[in-house]
């Protein structure tokens, strides 16, 4: 089976086997910790695997006239992605929530709820990096805490970012394509439904562990209770600068950034600002707060950068395959867009996945109308259009891309970062497949299916 790619007037055949390196990259992430834990634990070895699998893909794309596509993938997707993660990691690494707090189910649930709300305004990456450390600190003496990190990934690193274009990159791309900033607030019913159900589920699970399996004497507060306060508070201001940079330094607000002859500093103006913020944070934060209290290390961000270098490179043929065959898939109905976007967002980067399905939906106006003639209520809501596509399809794409990112560790960038930070603090996280089999499939997937039947 081949894919026809139109590039500069020529037709290039992309064989299906070109996606083998991407499959192998996913398999290494999944089985590496299981069969070669010590070897795979070194970031230098992860880099070796990423290069061994990625370089042949890069050579293949260059030789087949897809140099521009590869550049877009690495220079304008991967680099901004890593720079944003790095900046958020450094800035949030300088914020410390101090105080005497008992790790009760009520406290943990409140912290997850706060992170869930903030994810739509700080972005899932910013909220995840801001709240994961205090959550780990509070639960340091808890024996059973893996479930807390898993629900944190679902709630804060993914589902919480649905309400604004700042919440998750795929929503920002849809915003740039015509969906108004306020339109995403129309997804509030789905956002609050998932949030409440997951928080309630977590509270009941944590209550069970806390009441029946934990030694609560280990959580007694000391005689001298330390009041709750924030150290490194200047980094909170830097977080606001990061949000403003992501929101306003882009091609939508500065059209000159998109011009082919734009100077390199203008094309990467946002990244320059973000790196400057990272430097200010690193140099302006007390070493005691960053390195002693927060136990800051470069390992987690290096691990994510290396792994996603391999993922972004090797998945290029897979994205081309999806784009070229999307029109042949016969997608018309909301459930098809919802589950197709969600399924691919679980294993591919959810931003290009959402953009690909948006492009498909934008060409379906006539076929959707014909297939649903006479429908004035229900799933299609009178075929009201937003950003050039039926609103119900845009909702399906948005929700599928954001929520299903929690189905695997690689579904969204913050997932691996949370996992890596937790492991650096001694939490033994489940493997790739164990996460899917024991959390994503039994807990998340039924909830996502139920959401579809309620709201579509």
C-alpha positions in Angstrom: 0.0 0.0 0.0 1.4 3.4 -1.0 0.6 7.0 -0.3 0.6 9.6 -3.1 2.2 12.8 -2.0 2.1 16.0 -4.2 5.2 18.0 -3.7 6.3 20.8 -6.0 4.3 19.4 -8.9 5.7 15.9 -8.7 4.1 12.7 -7.3 6.2 10.7 -4.8 5.3 7.2 -3.6 5.6 6.8 0.1 5.6 3.1 1.0 3.9 1.8 4.1 7.2 0.4 5.4 8.5 3.9 5.9 6.4 3.9 9.1 8.3 1.0 10.6 10.8 3.2 12.4 7.9 5.0 14.1 6.4 1.7 15.3 9.8 0.6 16.6 10.3 3.9 18.4 6.9 3.4 20.2 7.9 -0.2 21.0 11.2 0.9 22.5 9.4 3.4 24.7 7.0 0.7 25.7 9.3 -2.3 26.3 12.6 -0.7 27.0 11.9 -0.2 30.7 10.7 -3.8 30.9 13.5 -5.7 29.3 16.5 -3.4 29.5 15.7 -1.1 32.5 19.3 -0.2 33.3 20.4 0.3 29.7 17.2 2.2 28.7 17.4 4.4 31.9 20.4 6.3 30.4 19.4 9.3 28.2 22.5 8.8 26.0 21.1 5.3 25.1 17.7 6.8 24.3 19.4 9.4 22.1 21.2 6.5 20.3 17.9 4.8 19.6 16.3 8.0 18.4 19.1 8.7 16.0 19.3 5.1 14.7 15.6 5.2 13.9 15.3 8.8 13.0 18.2 9.4 10.6 17.1 6.8 8.0 13.6 8.4 8.0 15.2 11.9 7.5 17.3 10.6 4.7 14.3 8.9 3.1 12.2 12.1 3.2 15.0 14.3 1.9 15.7 11.9 -1.0 12.0 11.8 -1.9 11.6 15.6 -2.1 10.1 16.1 1.4 12.9 18.3 2.8 10.4 21.1 3.5 8.1 18.8 5.4 10.9 17.5 7.5 12.1 21.0 8.3 8.6 22.0 9.3 8.4 19.0 11.6 11.7 19.5 13.3 12.4 23.3 13.1 8.9 24.6 13.5 7.2 21.9 15.6 9.9 20.1 17.6 12.1 23.0 18.6 9.2 25.2 19.8 7.7 22.2 21.6 11.0 21.5 23.5 11.7 25.2 24.2 8.2 25.6 25.7 8.7 22.5 27.9 12.1 23.5 28.9 11.0 27.0 29.9 8.1 25.8 31.9 10.2 23.1 33.5 12.8 25.7 34.6 10.4 28.3 35.8 8.1 25.9 37.8 11.2 24.3 39.2 11.8 27.6 41.0 8.4 27.6 42.7 8.1 25.9 46.1 4.9 25.4 48.1 6.0 25.2 51.7 4.0 24.4 54.8 2.8 21.5 56.9 0.2 19.7 54.9 -1.2 16.2 55.6 -1.6 14.0 52.5 -5.3 13.3 53.0 -7.7 12.4 50.2 -9.4 15.8 50.6 -6.1 17.7 50.2 -5.0 15.7 47.3 -8.4 16.1 45.5 -8.4 19.8 46.1 -4.9 20.1 44.6 -5.9 18.0 41.6 -9.0 20.2 41.2 -6.9 23.4 41.3 -4.5 22.0 38.7 -7.5 21.0 36.5 -8.8 24.5 36.5 -5.4 26.1 35.9 -4.6 23.8 33.0 -6.8 25.8 30.7 -5.1 29.1 31.5 -1.4 28.0 32.1 -1.6 25.2 29.5 -1.4 21.5 30.4 2.4 21.6 30.4 2.6 24.7 32.7 0.0 23.4 35.1 1.5 19.9 35.2 5.0 21.2 36.0 3.7 23.7 38.5 1.6 21.2 40.5 3.5 17.9 40.2 6.2 18.8 42.7 4.0 20.0 45.6 1.8 17.0 45.0 4.9 14.7 45.3 6.1 16.6 48.3 2.8 16.3 50.2 2.6 12.6 49.4 6.2 11.8 50.1 5.4 9.6 53.1 2.4 7.9 51.5 3.1 4.3 50.6 0.4 4.2 47.9 0.7 7.2 45.6 1.0 5.8 42.0 -2.7 6.2 41.5 -2.4 9.9 42.4 0.1 10.5 39.7 -2.0 8.6 37.1 -5.1 10.7 37.8 -2.8 13.8 37.8 -1.7 12.9 34.3 -5.4 12.5 33.1 -6.7 15.6 34.9 -4.0 18.2 34.9 -1.7 17.1 32.0 -4.6 16.5 29.6 -8.3 17.0 30.2 -8.1 20.2 32.2 -6.8 22.2 29.2 -10.0 22.2 27.2 -11.5 25.6 27.9 -9.1 28.0 26.1 -6.7 27.9 23.1 -3.9 28.3 25.7 -4.9 25.0 27.3 -3.5 22.6 24.7 -1.5 23.1 21.4 -4.2 21.5 19.1 -6.8 24.0 20.4 -4.4 26.9 19.7 -4.0 25.7 16.1 -7.8 25.6 15.7 -8.0 29.1 17.2 -5.6 30.3 14.5 -7.9 28.7 11.9 -10.9 30.8 12.9 -12.4 29.4 16.1 -12.9 32.4 18.4 -11.2 32.5 21.8 -14.5 32.4 23.6 -15.9 29.5 21.5 -13.8 27.0 23.5 -15.8 27.9 26.6 -18.8 26.2 24.9 -17.0 23.0 25.8 -17.6 23.7 29.5 -20.2 20.9 29.9 -17.8 18.3 28.6 -15.0 19.8 30.7 -16.9 19.9 33.9 -18.4 16.4 33.4 -15.0 14.7 32.9 -13.5 16.8 35.7 -16.1 15.9 38.3 -16.3 12.2 37.4 -12.5 11.8 37.5 -12.1 13.8 40.7 -14.9 11.8 42.4 -13.4 8.5 41.2 -9.9 9.6 42.4 -11.3 10.7 45.8 -13.0 7.3 46.4 -9.8 5.4 45.3 -7.5 7.5 47.5 -10.0 7.3 50.4 -9.8 3.5 50.2 -6.0 3.4 50.2 -5.7 6.1 52.9 -8.3 4.5 55.2 -7.4 0.9 54.8 -3.7 0.6 53.7 -1.8 3.6 55.0 -0.1 4.0 58.3 -1.6 7.4 59.2 0.8 7.8 62.2 3.5 8.6 59.6 1.5 11.7 58.5 1.2 13.4 61.9 2.2 17.0 61.7 5.2 18.2 63.8 4.7 20.2 67.0 5.9 23.3 65.2 3.5 23.7 62.2 5.0 25.6 59.3 2.5 28.0 57.7 1.7 27.5 54.0 3.5 29.9 51.8 5.1 30.1 48.3 8.9 30.5 47.9 10.3 31.6 44.6 7.1 33.7 44.0 8.8 35.9 41.3 8.6 32.8 39.0 4.8 33.2 39.1 5.2 36.4 37.3 7.4 34.7 34.8 4.7 32.1 34.2 2.4 34.9 33.2 5.0 36.1 30.7 5.2 32.6 29.2 1.4 32.5 28.8 1.5 36.0 27.1 4.3 34.9 24.8 2.5 31.8 23.7 -0.8 33.7 23.2 0.5 36.7 21.3 3.9 36.0 19.8 2.7 33.9 16.8 1.9 34.3 13.1 -1.7 35.2 13.9 -0.7 38.3 15.8 2.6 39.0 14.0 2.0 38.1 10.3 5.6 39.0 9.4 6.7 35.8 11.3 5.2 33.8 8.5 7.0 35.5 5.6 9.6 33.3 3.8 12.3 36.0 4.0 11.6 36.9 7.6 14.9 37.1 9.6 15.6 34.1 11.8 15.3 36.1 15.0 11.7 37.0 14.0 10.7 33.5 13.1 11.9 32.3 16.5 11.0 35.4 18.5 8.7 33.5 20.8 11.4 30.9 21.5 13.9 33.7 22.2 11.6 35.3 24.7 10.9 31.9 26.3 14.6 31.0 26.6 15.2 34.5 28.1 12.5 33.8 30.7 14.2 30.5 31.5 17.5 32.2 32.0 16.0 34.8 34.3 14.3 32.2 36.3 17.4 30.0 36.6 19.7 32.9 37.6 17.1 34.6 39.8 15.9 31.7 41.9 17.6 30.7 45.2 19.7 27.5 44.7 18.2 26.2 48.0 14.7 26.5 46.6 15.5 25.0 43.2 18.1 22.3 44.1 17.6 21.4 47.8 13.8 21.8 48.4 12.6 21.0 44.8 15.3 18.5 44.1 15.6 20.0 40.6 17.6 18.1 38.0 18.0 18.2 34.2 17.3 14.5 33.7 13.5 14.6 33.1 13.6 17.4 30.5 16.6 15.7 28.7 14.7 12.4 28.6 11.6 14.0 27.1 13.6 16.0 24.6 15.5 12.9 23.4 12.4 10.7 23.1 10.4 13.3 21.3 13.2 14.0 18.9 12.8 10.3 17.8 9.0 10.5 17.9 8.8 13.8 15.8 11.2 12.5 13.2 9.9 9.0 12.8 6.2 9.9 12.8 6.6 12.2 9.8 5.7 9.5 7.2 2.7 8.4 9.5 1.3 12.0 9.4 1.7 12.2 5.6 -0.1 8.8 5.3 -2.9 10.0 7.5 -3.3 13.3 5.6 -3.2 11.7 2.2 -5.7 9.0 3.1 -8.1 11.0 5.3 -10.5 11.7 2.5 -10.7 8.0 1.7 -11.8 7.0 5.2 -15.4 8.0 4.7 -15.5 10.1 7.8 -18.8 12.1 8.1 -20.3 11.6 11.5 -19.2 13.1 14.8 -18.5 9.8 16.4 -16.0 9.0 13.6 -14.2 12.3 14.1 -14.3 12.0 17.9 -12.8 8.5 18.1 -10.5 8.7 15.1 -9.0 12.0 16.3 -8.8 10.5 19.8 -7.2 7.2 18.8 -4.5 8.8 16.7 -3.9 11.5 19.3 -3.1 8.7 21.7 0.0 7.6 19.7 0.7 10.6 17.5 1.3 14.2 18.5 -2.2 15.5 19.0 -1.6 18.9 17.3 -1.0 17.7 13.7 -3.6 15.1 14.3 -6.2 17.7 15.1 -5.1 19.9 12.2 -5.4 17.0 9.8 -8.9 16.2 10.8 -9.9 19.8 10.8 -8.7 20.0 7.2 -10.8 17.0 6.4 -13.9 18.4 8.1 -13.5 21.7 6.3 -14.1 19.9 3.0 -17.2 18.0 4.2 -19.8 20.7 4.2 -21.9 19.3 1.4 -21.5 15.6 2.2 -22.4 16.2 5.9 -25.4 18.2 5.0 -26.6 15.6 2.5 -26.1 12.7 5.0 -28.1 14.6 7.7 -30.8 16.2 5.6 -33.8 17.2 7.8 -31.9 17.0 11.1 -32.7 20.1 13.1 -31.7 18.9 16.5 -29.5 16.2 18.2 -25.9 15.6 17.1 -25.6 18.2 14.3 -27.5 21.0 16.1 -28.8 22.4 12.8 -25.4 22.2 11.2 -24.1 25.4 12.7 -20.6 26.2 11.4 -17.6 27.4 13.3 -14.2 28.2 11.6 -15.7 26.8 8.3 -16.7 23.3 9.7 -19.8 22.0 11.4 -19.6 23.0 15.0 -20.3 19.4 16.2 -17.3 18.1 14.2 -15.1 20.9 15.6 -16.2 19.9 19.1 -15.5 16.2 18.4 -12.0 17.0 17.1 -11.2 19.3 20.0 -12.4 17.0 22.7 -10.9 13.9 21.1 -7.5 15.5 20.7 -7.3 16.8 24.3 -8.9 14.1 26.3 -7.5 11.0 24.5 -4.0 12.4 25.0 -4.2 10.8 28.4 -4.5 7.3 26.9 -0.8 6.7 26.7 2.4 8.2 28.1 3.2 9.7 24.6 -0.3 11.0 23.9 0.7 14.5 25.2 4.1 16.0 26.0 3.5 16.6 29.7 2.7 12.9 30.3 6.3 11.8 30.0 7.5 14.7 31.9 5.2 14.0 34.9 6.3 10.3 34.7 9.9 11.2 34.6 9.7 13.8 37.5 7.8 11.2 39.6 10.4 8.5 38.9 13.2 10.9 39.8 11.5 11.3 43.2 11.4 7.5 43.8 7.9 6.7 42.6 7.8 3.4 40.6 5.5 4.3 37.7 3.8 1.6 35.6 5.2 0.6 32.3 3.8 1.8 29.0 1.5 -1.1 28.5 0.6 -1.4 32.2 -0.5 2.2 32.2 -2.8 1.5 29.2 -4.2 -1.8 30.5 -4.7 -0.9 34.1 -5.6 2.7 33.9 -6.4 4.1 30.4 -8.6 1.3 29.2 -10.6 0.5 32.4 -10.9 4.1 33.8 -10.6 6.6 30.9 -12.0 4.9 27.9 -15.4 4.0 29.3 -15.7 7.6 30.5 -14.9 9.0 27.1 -17.4 6.7 25.5 -20.1 7.7 28.0 -19.2 11.4 27.3 -19.9 10.9 23.6 -23.4 9.4 24.2 -24.3 12.1 26.6 -23.1 15.2 24.7 -23.2 14.3 21.0 
